[in-house]
Amino acid sequence: MIRINIALLGLGTVGQGVYELWLRHRERLREKVGVDLEIKKILVRDISKRRNIGVPDEKITVNFEEICQDRDISIVCELMGGIEPAKTYIRRLLEAGKQVVTANKAVLAEYGGEIFELATKRGAYLGFEASVGGGIPVIKILREALIGNRVESILGIINGTTNYILTRMLENNLSFERALEEAKQRGYAEADPTLDLTGLDSAHKISILASLAFGVFIPSHRIYVEGINEIDLMDLKFAKQFGYIVKLLAEARESRKGFEIRVYPALLPENHILTSIRLNYNAIYIKGDFVGDVLLYGLGAGKEPTASAVMSDIVSAVEYLRFNKFPLIKYPLREDKDLRLVSVKDSVFRYYFRFSVVDRPGVLSKISGVLGNHGISISSVVQIGRQIRKGAVPIVMLTHETREEQVVKALEEIDQLDIVKAKTKRLRIFE
């Protein structure tokens, strides 16, 4: 039987998951794939570090060149994370004729254009199923299953950390800080959760999905991003009163004006299909012109789901090596320098506002007057006539559809009023 040697770069959470999956299912994979997969080498930073998994010493190395220059190693899985040295290693491996599998969303979202081009030029397989959605096979579906469709839009909850926090806050009456600490304790949030909370992790992922869907490389730094850092339990409760649930959304669509790609927290109607996505689960909602609506759901991160995605790419790389079988959609082929991204200020939404104001007559009319002067029409109002925080009371409003640019100008003016005690909270409504 043919043996194909594999190397892993990194033996962290994902690397250990891949190794454990290989150990457990090696015989099963041999029967199903028809080859013997052997993990020959594993690159680590610190050879003396204690790990929860037993790996023979001869498989461990700290020397990248030992893997890159080994002609017997055909497939290399980059599981290190971060930009460097991962980006350099991926390029070196492709140039050396290796087939590369990566879970690195940050590298692909920022440097995918050049990496895709290099892989195509070298005739190499580049697998990145594990970069988005954990074990959800969204990359394969976009590359193959939906090839006969023009993808019209993608809408997703693609960060398990933030979804867990928002779920626990609302359902268990927890503060943002308490829910975040709980997420860390359960291993759903990193020690430094900045990428998750600021929305940058979701931006990396929607960059990859949008690039595949629309055939144009869309770097993540061009995407509008807003995280959940300023979400308050009070806002989740008020949204619930109005019949909405707050979720961190990643959205991509192609319109006549250009590409609308953004990450932001939004109020979703309680009956929307994505409001049922709780805790650390992900869901990706794809609309194609022929297939219609497709919903993908599952664990979006974690050792086991991500390892499952990595192994899927390893098997695809084996197919390429043995039968020259490429994915039907190889890589985004264009990198438009004049990428037409629709600015969020030109977008139209309904809005949720929460004003923190002094408790005296005439406050509501002043705020309504400013909004009216900027062409913003109010659809619903809730005014709580008692002290809540630091001598201020909340007024909550929902608006009719309004351009973002008008909203920004109106809120800047309102926040300068002497009746306003804190910066206005604003959330978009997705319907």
N, C-alpha and C positions, 0 to 999 in steps of 0.2 A: 504493500500500500504506500502511496505517495505521502511523504512527510513534508509539511510546510512549517518553517520556523518563524516564530513571532517574538518580538521584543516589546516590552512596556517601558515607557518613560514616565516614571512616577509610581510610587507604591503608597499613595495616600488612600483616602476613602474609596475613590473610584478604582484605582489600581488594585487594591485589595479585593474589591468586589469582582473585578474581571478575573483575577487569579482564582478566587474561590469558585466562581462559575465554571471556569475551565477545569478545575480539579473535580468538581461534582459531576459535570456532564461531558467529560472528555470522551468516554466510550460512546455515549449517545450521539455526540457530534460526529464521531468517526463513522458511525453507522449511517447517519443522515446525510453527511456531506461527502463521504467517500474518500476523505483524506485524514491523515493523523496530524492534528494541530499540536504543536509543541511550543510552549513558552520557554524560549532558550535563555533570554537575558532580560534583566529588569534594572533600569537605571534609577539610582537613588542619590540624594544629596549627602546623606550621612549614613555610612555603612554600619555604624555602631548603634544607631537608634533602635530602641526596643519597639517591636511591632506585635500586633495581636494575631499575626498569621505566620505560620512556619514556612519559610522559603529556603531551599537548599542554598548554601553559601556560594556554590559555583554558578548560580543563576544571577547573583547580585553583582553590580558593578557601579562605580562612580565615574567611569570614563565613557563619555558619549561616543567617542571615536571607535570604541570597541564594538559598538552596535552599528554605527554608520558604515564602517568599512568591512563588516562581516558579510560576505557575499552569500552566505547560507541563510541569512535572515531576510525574508521576503516582505514581511508585513511588520510595521512599527506603529504602536498605539501611543500617541502623545496624550498623557493624562496628568500633566503637571499643573495646568492652569497658568493664568497670568500672561503677560505679553512676551517678556523675555525671561529666559532664553528660548521659550517655546517657539516663537515665531522663527528664530534663526534655525532651530532644530528641524522644524517642518520643512523649511526651504532646503536645507542641506540633505534631508532624507529624500525629498522629491528629486533633487539633482543627482543623487546617488542611485536613482532607479528603484527606490523602495516604494511599496504601496503604503499609504499613510491613512491611519484612522485617528481622528481627534475629537475630543469633547470640548474643545476650547472655543467657546462662543466669542470671547473678547477679541482674540486674534482674527477670527473670521469676520467679525462685524467691522473691524477697523482696517484690516489688510487683506480681506477676502479677494478683492479684485486682482491683486498681484499673485496671490497664492493660487487662485483658480486658473489664472493664465499660465503659471508655471506648471501646474499639474497637467493642463491640456497640452502644453508644449512638450513635456517629457513623456506624455502618453501614460501617465500614472493614475492609479485609482486614488481618489481622495474621499474618504467617508467621514461624515460628520453628523450622523443621526443623533448621537448623544449630546450635541450642542444645544438642542432645543427640546423641551418637553420630557426629559428623562426617558422613560420607557415607552412614551407615546410615539408611534412610528410616523410622525408628521413629515419628516424629510422624504422618506421613501414614497409617501402618498403624493407629495407635491412633484417629485421627480418622475414618478412612474404612473401611479394609479389615476391621476388627474391630467395626464398629458393631453387628452383630447379636449380639454376645457380651457377657456380663457378665465382665469381666476379673477373674479370681480372684487372680492374683499376677504380679509382675514380679521377676525376679532377674537382675542384670547385673554384668558387669565393664565399667564405663563411664568408667574413667580410664586412658588409655594410659600415662601416666608411671609410675604405681605398678605397673602390670602389667609394664612393661618392667623396672623395678628388681627386682621379685620374681623374674621369670624369669631375669635375668642372675645374681642372687645364687645361686640354687639350681643352675642349669645350669653356671655357670662359677666357682663357689666364690669369689664376690666379696663383700666387705664391703658393708654398706648404703651407706657413704660413697663407696666406689669405684664402685658401680653408679649412684649418683645423679650423680656427676661425669661418668660416661660418657653418661648420659641427657642431660645438659646439652650435652655436646660434640656429640651427634648431633641436637640440636634438639628432643628429645622432652620436655625439662623447661625451664621458664622459669628465668631468672636467680634469681628468688625463687620457689621451688616450693612455698611454704607451703600454698596452697589445695589442691594435689594431695596432698601428703604427709599433711596433717591430715584428709583425707577431705571437706573442704568443697566441693570441686569436684564430687565424686560426689553430695553432698547436694543441691546446686543442681539437678543433672540428675534425680535420682530424685524431687525435689519436682515438677518439671514433668511427668514421666511419670505419677506417682501422681495428680496433679491431673486430668490428661486421662483416666486410666483410671477413676477413681472419681467424677468430676464434682464434686469439692469442692476448693477451693483449699487447698493444704497448704504453708504457707511453710517455707522451709528451716530457719529458726531453731527450729522446733518438732521437728525431726528429730534423733534420737540419732545422733551421729557419733563415730567412732573411726578414726584413720588408721593409717599403717604406721610412724610415727616411731620406735617402740620395737621394731620387728621386728629380730631378730638372725639371722644366718646359722645359728647353732646351732639355733634353733627350726625353721627350714626343714628342716634335716637330720633332726632328731628326728621332725618331722611325716612326712617321707618314710619313715623307718623303720617308722612305724605305718601306712603306706599312704595318706597324705594329702598334698595340695598346698595351700599357703597362697595365698589370693587375697583382694583387697579387694573385698568384695561390697556391692552396693546392693540392698536388698530392700524390696518393698512388697506388702502383702497386706491384704485386708479379712476380718476374722474376726467372730465374734459379739461379741467384746469391744470391737471398734473397729478402727482402722487400725494396722497394725504396719509402720512405715516406719523404716528404719535403714540406716546405713553402718558396716561393721566388717570387719576382717580375720578370716578364718575358715579352718579346715581343711576342705577338700573331699575326698571320697574320690577316689582316683586315676582311677576309672572314671566319674566325673561328667563330663557333657558340657562343662562350663565349664573343666575343668582343661587341656583342649587349647588354650585361648586363650593364646597366648604373646606376648611382647614388647609392642609398642605397639598391639596389636589389641584391639578391644572386642567384646563379645557381649551380647545382651539376650534373655532367655528369658521369654516371655510365655505364660501359661496362660489360655485362655478356656473358658467352660463348654460351648460348642458346637464351637469349632475345635480344642480340645485344646492341644497344645504347639506353640509357634512359636519358632524360634531365628533371630535376626538376627545377622549377623557381618560385620565389616569394620573398616577403619581408622577409629578413633574421633576422630581429630584430624588436623591438618595442613592446609597451604594448599589442596591440590587436592581432597581429600574434602569439606572444609568449603565451598569455593567451589561444588562440585557441588550441595550442599544449598541454598545460597543461590539458585543459579540455578533450582532446582526451585520455590522459593517465589516467585521473580520471575514465572515462567510461570503459577503459580497465581493470582498477583495480576492478571496480564493476563487470565486467564479470568474473574475476577470483574469486572474493568473492562468487558470486552466482552459478557459473557453473564450477569452478576450471579450467577455460580456460586460459592457459598460452600462451604467444606468441610462435609461432612455433620454432623460434630460441630464446632460453632463454637468455643466456649470453655467452661471450667468455669463453670457458671452459679450455683453456690452458694459462699458464703464463710461457713461455719459458725463462729460465735463459740464454740460449745461443741464444738469439734472433738474427737472421741473418739480420742485417740492412746494406744495401749497402751504403758505405761512399760516400758523394757527390764528394769527390776528385777522385773517380774511375768512375764517371759518364761522359757521353759524350754529349756535347751540341754544337750548334752554339752560337756565342757570339756577343754582341754589345759592342764596346769600345768607350769611348770618352776621348781623351787625351787633356789636356790643356798645350800648348807648346808656346815657343817663336816663333815669326814670322821671321824666317830666312831660307835661303836655306839649304838643307841637313837634315832637321828635319825628314821628312817622311821616308827617306832612313835609318836613324838610328833606328827608331822605327820598321820599317819593317825588318831590319836585326836582331834585338833581337827576334822578333816573329818567324822569320824563323829558328833561332838557336834552338828554342824550339819546332820546328815542327808544328807551327801554320800557316795555310794558309789563306790568306786574300781573301774574295770574293767581297767586295765593299768598296770604300773609298769616303768620302766627306771631302774636306779641304776648310775652310773658311779663305780667306786671308785678314782679317781685324781684328782690335782689338775688342774684345768682353768684356772681364772682366780683369781688373788689368793687362793690358799689355799682356795678353795671348790670343791665338786663339785656337779654337777647331779643332781637327782632329777626324773624326768619322769613324770607321771601323766596318764592319761585317766580321765574319770569317766563314770558313767551319767547319765541325764537329771536335772537339778537346776535349781531356780529360781535366777535370777541374784541375787536378794536374799540367799539363803543363801551363795552363793559369795563375795559382797563381804564379808560379815561374817566368814566363815571365814578369808579371806586377810588381812584386817586383823589378826586375832588371830595367825595364823601369822607374819606379817612382824614381829611384836613379840617373837618367841621369840629367845633368845640364840644358838640354833643356826643362824639364818638370816642370811646375809651380804649379801643384796641383795633388793630388792623382787621378789616373785614375778611371773614372766611368765604371763599368762593369755590364752588364745585360745579362742574358741568353735568348736564343730564343727558344720558344716552337713551334714545328711544327709536 
